[in-house]
Structures are given as structure tokens and as C-alpha cells.
């Protein structure tokens, strides 16, 4: 089976799962296992000082020995804050340089601030980070981020946490066709068909969180996403038939018993 | 001495190291990273790095996020 390659590491799974919004760490762990994903995103935040010994850490459940931990810069609105967050994440994760860069513009639609994203990408690439960058579905910006040296470009399907799916398939296809690094749809997936469409468009993977975490049964939805991504990838590789304006019969028109 | 720890004022004995601070606040989780005045202090320096009056200390970890 062909694999997804990120930062010179091969992955069987093309699903990257976020760890936010779950009921508890046990549910997070069960959903991750059900999805068969190998890369999980985490946020970097101040430690809750004074917590008692019984309170576990997310990484006690999702071991960095088993999974590739992808720290994000969620909540950062400037390149400076994003770079600072990546540097402390690197220290936290024992020197791991793989990061998910997201520099937001405002809290309503959580769209990326492209100016700051470009600045942060350049700074991080120069510091040796492997940058997986959240961006808009603008093909020109995507190419620019690739040219800067980002490891992977991650255009949004629609706004983070919206569940609206892929609102501009044409742009995603355009980005995929122009790219020579992996393209991973990040944000907007609401249900399995959205993930499948992303893969049918030729994306190399899908990153999601809310669609799984806020499903009525997150563990079952994680499994659905796994299957959708596999199906979409296979369909892309198989090459879909051409769309036609009119019908085209699948059964021969000759040999009918009603023919005179 | 007074230091700002995760944006909260705390009072500590003078000349505490980061390692001693970690013990003082009873942090027993292995997954944390420390920044003092916006500079990362690598784990290897925690036993030797002395805190001083007015230091701004951040101790972070990984939590759930997308």
C-alpha cells in the first residue's frame, strides 16, 4: 500500500486526529485507536499548577512513543507568538521539530492570518522546523508556503469546527494539482462523506477534530472516518469516470426479448 | 522573592532553582517545558538555573487540541 510520507516518516493512515473536545482522556484514546490514525494534534498551554497526583496528562494516554505528536499553535494571532509556541513545544516533545502552524486572524471564523502565517513559516523553516501549515484554500498562497519550504500544506475545507465540509472543491483540486508536497485538508470536515470528497480530490490526507469529538458516538465516527479516507483514496487512485450530461445505459440495447 | 508563575504572583525562597520550583509546586507529571522571561530553559539546565526576583516563569504542557 502506498504511504503518506511526512518529515521522512512513512504512515499507513492518512487521517490526522485532533485531541480536543472529547468527554475525557479515555474517550480520546478510544477514538484515536478506532480511527487507526498515527499522528495526533495537541495544543500547548500553561500547566494547571496545583493539580493533584491523580490528574493525568493527555500524553499519559496518547504516548509519544506510539504516536507522532503534532503540537499546534492554535490561539496564536501573530508570527512571534506562533514561533514562541513552536519552540516551547519542541522542548516539551524532546526536540521534535514537526509542528502544525496556525496563525489566526480573528475568533469568529478562525480564518488564518496569511501575512503572519507566511512570516511565521519562513522563521520556523529557517530554524529547522518541519512546518505543516494551516492556510486558506487560495492556490497562490498554498504554492508560496510550499516555496518557503513548508513540509505540508493544509488548506481549510471550511471554517474550523464548522462542519460545513469542503466549500470550494475547485480550489482544493487546484492546490493538489500544483503541489509537490503533501496536501492535507485541515478544518471543516463534518461527516465521513466530507473526508471522502477531500481524498477523491487527490488530497494526501485529512486532519479533523470536532467531527469526531462531537459526534454522538465519537468512537464509531472515528471508524467511519478511517473507512471514508480509505475509500476516497482508492477512488482517487482508481480514477473516476467522466461525468456526462445525459444517461448512458449499462445494459446492451440489443437482444431484448421484446425486439421484433 | 516574588516571581510570576503562569501569570500568577507567587512568593518563593531566594535562590531557588527550576528543579526546586518544580518540587515546591508538587509537579509530578513528566510532560512539561519551562520558559523564563520568554527564553526556554532546557531540561538539562533545570538543576542549575537560578530564579531571581521578578522572573516571569511559564510551565507548559500538551493538552487536547485540534
Interface residues (C-beta under 8 A of the other chain):
Chain A: X18 X19 X20 X21 X22 X28 X41 X42 X43 X44 X45 X46 X47 X49 X50 X53 X57 X58 X59 X60 X69 X71 X72 X74 X84 X87 X88 X89 X91 X92 X93 X160 X161 X187 X207 X208 X209 X210
Chain B: X5 X6 X7 X8 X25 X26 X27 X28 X29 X30 X31 X32 X33 X34 X35 X38 X40 X42 X43 X58 X59 X60 X61 X62 X63 X64 X65 X66
